[in-house]
Amino acid sequence: MSTLTAAFLANYQDLVSFLRRRTHCSQLAHDCAHDTWLRLVETGSRAQPDNQRAYVFRVAANIAIDWHRRRVREEAAFDQYSLAVAGHIVPDTYEVMVAQEMLRHIEQILLAQPTRSVRVFMMHRCDGMSYAEIARRLSLSVSAVEKHMMRILLAAHQALNG
């Protein structure tokens, strides 16, 4: 057994704790520790550092950095692939038809409601205005705005759920 392997074994628990703090993952810390041991075995007697413990920890830190870099590259590649694939997905004709029919149905529901209720609904949902802002703008009470919203939501719920 080389002196580096002995230093690794003597400091194993401290090394795993060190790697856990670096990687924020117990399993990854153990994987990095295993890779550290493999690297030290590969190095064999070629490296004879003055401070073996520090050398073992430096090798482990470098391996953790390599894991992080690899993960960042893999995530970036996956994100790029996801964006590329998402751009090529065309909805099924049936799905498009169902969505268009649902939009027409919702539009009919809205058009059948009082104009003021539709306006309140649109100001809240599309313009992002609060009930208080809508009340001020239309010279209504907040309670009246709530009633207009409930009228629209109830009509939509009844129409969509039978």
Secondary structure as a PSIPRED ss2 file (coil, helix, strand):
# PSIPRED VFORMAT (PSIPRED V4.0)

   1 M C   1.000  0.000  0.000
   2 S C   1.000  0.000  0.000
   3 T H   0.000  1.000  0.000
   4 L H   0.000  1.000  0.000
   5 T H   0.000  1.000  0.000
   6 A H   0.000  1.000  0.000
   7 A H   0.000  1.000  0.000
   8 F H   0.000  1.000  0.000
   9 L H   0.000  1.000  0.000
  10 A H   0.000  1.000  0.000
  11 N C   1.000  0.000  0.000
  12 Y H   0.000  1.000  0.000
  13 Q H   0.000  1.000  0.000
  14 D H   0.000  1.000  0.000
  15 L H   0.000  1.000  0.000
  16 V H   0.000  1.000  0.000
  17 S H   0.000  1.000  0.000
  18 F H   0.000  1.000  0.000
  19 L H   0.000  1.000  0.000
  20 R H   0.000  1.000  0.000
  21 R H   0.000  1.000  0.000
  22 R H   0.000  1.000  0.000
  23 T H   0.000  1.000  0.000
  24 H C   1.000  0.000  0.000
  25 C C   1.000  0.000  0.000
  26 S H   0.000  1.000  0.000
  27 Q H   0.000  1.000  0.000
  28 L H   0.000  1.000  0.000
  29 A H   0.000  1.000  0.000
  30 H H   0.000  1.000  0.000
  31 D H   0.000  1.000  0.000
  32 C H   0.000  1.000  0.000
  33 A H   0.000  1.000  0.000
  34 H H   0.000  1.000  0.000
  35 D H   0.000  1.000  0.000
  36 T H   0.000  1.000  0.000
  37 W H   0.000  1.000  0.000
  38 L H   0.000  1.000  0.000
  39 R H   0.000  1.000  0.000
  40 L H   0.000  1.000  0.000
  41 V H   0.000  1.000  0.000
  42 E H   0.000  1.000  0.000
  43 T H   0.000  1.000  0.000
  44 G C   1.000  0.000  0.000
  45 S C   1.000  0.000  0.000
  46 R C   1.000  0.000  0.000
  47 A C   1.000  0.000  0.000
  48 Q C   1.000  0.000  0.000
  49 P C   1.000  0.000  0.000
  50 D C   1.000  0.000  0.000
  51 N C   1.000  0.000  0.000
  52 Q H   0.000  1.000  0.000
  53 R H   0.000  1.000  0.000
  54 A H   0.000  1.000  0.000
  55 Y H   0.000  1.000  0.000
  56 V H   0.000  1.000  0.000
  57 F H   0.000  1.000  0.000
  58 R H   0.000  1.000  0.000
  59 V H   0.000  1.000  0.000
  60 A H   0.000  1.000  0.000
  61 A H   0.000  1.000  0.000
  62 N H   0.000  1.000  0.000
  63 I H   0.000  1.000  0.000
  64 A H   0.000  1.000  0.000
  65 I H   0.000  1.000  0.000
  66 D H   0.000  1.000  0.000
  67 W H   0.000  1.000  0.000
  68 H H   0.000  1.000  0.000
  69 R H   0.000  1.000  0.000
  70 R H   0.000  1.000  0.000
  71 R H   0.000  1.000  0.000
  72 V H   0.000  1.000  0.000
  73 R H   0.000  1.000  0.000
  74 E H   0.000  1.000  0.000
  75 E H   0.000  1.000  0.000
  76 A H   0.000  1.000  0.000
  77 A H   0.000  1.000  0.000
  78 F H   0.000  1.000  0.000
  79 D H   0.000  1.000  0.000
  80 Q H   0.000  1.000  0.000
  81 Y H   0.000  1.000  0.000
  82 S H   0.000  1.000  0.000
  83 L H   0.000  1.000  0.000
  84 A H   0.000  1.000  0.000
  85 V H   0.000  1.000  0.000
  86 A H   0.000  1.000  0.000
  87 G H   0.000  1.000  0.000
  88 H H   0.000  1.000  0.000
  89 I C   1.000  0.000  0.000
  90 V C   1.000  0.000  0.000
  91 P C   1.000  0.000  0.000
  92 D C   1.000  0.000  0.000
  93 T H   0.000  1.000  0.000
  94 Y H   0.000  1.000  0.000
  95 E H   0.000  1.000  0.000
  96 V H   0.000  1.000  0.000
  97 M H   0.000  1.000  0.000
  98 V H   0.000  1.000  0.000
  99 A H   0.000  1.000  0.000
 100 Q H   0.000  1.000  0.000
 101 E H   0.000  1.000  0.000
 102 M H   0.000  1.000  0.000
 103 L H   0.000  1.000  0.000
 104 R H   0.000  1.000  0.000
 105 H H   0.000  1.000  0.000
 106 I H   0.000  1.000  0.000
 107 E H   0.000  1.000  0.000
 108 Q H   0.000  1.000  0.000
 109 I H   0.000  1.000  0.000
 110 L H   0.000  1.000  0.000
 111 L H   0.000  1.000  0.000
 112 A C   1.000  0.000  0.000
 113 Q C   1.000  0.000  0.000
 114 P C   1.000  0.000  0.000
 115 T H   0.000  1.000  0.000
 116 R H   0.000  1.000  0.000
 117 S H   0.000  1.000  0.000
 118 V H   0.000  1.000  0.000
 119 R H   0.000  1.000  0.000
 120 V H   0.000  1.000  0.000
 121 F H   0.000  1.000  0.000
 122 M H   0.000  1.000  0.000
 123 M H   0.000  1.000  0.000
 124 H H   0.000  1.000  0.000
 125 R H   0.000  1.000  0.000
 126 C C   1.000  0.000  0.000
 127 D C   1.000  0.000  0.000
 128 G C   1.000  0.000  0.000
 129 M C   1.000  0.000  0.000
 130 S C   1.000  0.000  0.000
 131 Y H   0.000  1.000  0.000
 132 A H   0.000  1.000  0.000
 133 E H   0.000  1.000  0.000
 134 I H   0.000  1.000  0.000
 135 A H   0.000  1.000  0.000
 136 R H   0.000  1.000  0.000
 137 R H   0.000  1.000  0.000
 138 L H   0.000  1.000  0.000
 139 S C   1.000  0.000  0.000
 140 L C   1.000  0.000  0.000
 141 S C   1.000  0.000  0.000
 142 V H   0.000  1.000  0.000
 143 S H   0.000  1.000  0.000
 144 A H   0.000  1.000  0.000
 145 V H   0.000  1.000  0.000
 146 E H   0.000  1.000  0.000
 147 K H   0.000  1.000  0.000
 148 H H   0.000  1.000  0.000
 149 M H   0.000  1.000  0.000
 150 M H   0.000  1.000  0.000
 151 R H   0.000  1.000  0.000
 152 I H   0.000  1.000  0.000
 153 L H   0.000  1.000  0.000
 154 L H   0.000  1.000  0.000
 155 A H   0.000  1.000  0.000
 156 A H   0.000  1.000  0.000
 157 H H   0.000  1.000  0.000
 158 Q H   0.000  1.000  0.000
 159 A H   0.000  1.000  0.000
 160 L H   0.000  1.000  0.000
 161 N H   0.000  1.000  0.000
 162 G C   1.000  0.000  0.000
